[in-house]
Amino acid sequence: MSRFCFWHGGGRPRIEFLGYLLQDNSVSPFSSKTFSGVNIGQASPDRELIFTYFVESTSAYVFGGITVDGSGATIRQSASNVGGSNVITVGMSHIHLPTGGPASVSISFDRNVKSLSIGVYCVYNREFVGSDNVDYKFASSGSSSTSAVLSGIDIQRDGFVVSIFGPRASASGLSLSGSPFGLDAIADIDSSGSQVPVGMAHAGVQDESVTGAS
């Protein structure tokens, strides 16, 4: 499970969940994938795209990056949880992209991976992203556990949070609890013949600062 907190000192941002992109391993393992005709929201001078990702592989790898119509997105953070033959990596990338409509989104790795899930968010009225206004938290649990808790999340006024989460193996009944987070989607992805659910969620722009959310 990972959550990424954003804030911005000028204006009031607006965030939209645009959908998700999936590639399972019903075909051969892959080291790159391109999605065409991806909805990236309305063109705007202050448009920023945020991608959260959940990747399943059999060994540690180097994340090559995400490009949108050939422009590279900044890799903000990633973290891996190793469980037997499964390595789950979650992370986030973002890009300022004022022009363009439906886009080609490509992701690459330095070796083959098994499956890939990407949540796509669009943010307006947020013109600058720097290391001082993005926070990252990651939590995992043991293979016998049925839940994970991510606590101590602080959200500044006019800030928001995006999140992606899921199990290391097939499961059912994936859910999310905790205020002020809302579930955007649960996508079932095929992993070696089993269905693995991946959840995407976000907390909208906050009117006041939030301290210690979980």
Residue, then its C-alpha position, 0 to 999 in steps of 0.5 A: m500500500s502506498r499513499f502520496c501527499f501533495w500540496h501547493g502554496g498558490g491557488r486551489p488545485r482540483i484533482e480528477f481520477l481518469g481511470y486505470l491501465l492494465q497489462d496482465n501476464s496472460v501473454s509472455p512476461f514483458s519489459s515494456k508496454t505502451f497504451s494508446g488513446v489514454n484519456i489525460g483530461q482537458a488541455s490546460p496551461d496548469r494540467e499535471l498528470i499523476f500516475t500511480y503504479f503497482v507492478e508484480s515481478t519475480s525479482a527486483y528490477v530497475f524502473g525505467g520510467i513513464t513517457v506520455d507522447g514521448s515526454g518523460a514523467t518524473i519518478r517521485q518514489s517507489a518501494s518494493n515488498v518481496g514475498g517469495s517469488n513475488v516482488i510487488t513494487v508500488g510508486m508514483s510519477h508525474i508530468h506537467l503536460p499543458t497540451g494534447g488530447p488522448a495520449s500514448v503512455s509507455i512504461s519500461f523496465d530493465r527486465n521482464v515483469k509479470s503484471l502492471s496496473i496504473g492509476v491515472y489522475c489529472v490535476y489542475n491549478r497546480e503549476f509547480v511540483g518540487s521535493d518540498n511539496v510531495d510526501y510519500k508513505f508505504a506500508s506492507s504486511g506479512s504473507s499471512s496477514t489479511s490487512a495493512v495499515l498506513s498511519g500518520i498521514d498529514i495533509q496540508r490545507d489545499g493538499f490531496v492524496v493519491s494511493i494504490f494498494g493490493p495483495r501479493a497474491s490472489a484475493s477477494g473482497l479488497s476494501l479500503s477504510g479510513s477518512p478522508f480517503g475515497l475508493d476510485a476503482i478496484a481492478d482485477i488483473d490476471s496473475s498466473g491464472s489467478q485474479v489479483p485485485v488492485g485498488m486505487a483511491h484518493a483524498g480530495v483537496q482539503d479545506e483544512s489541514v489533516t493530521g495523523a490520518s490512516 
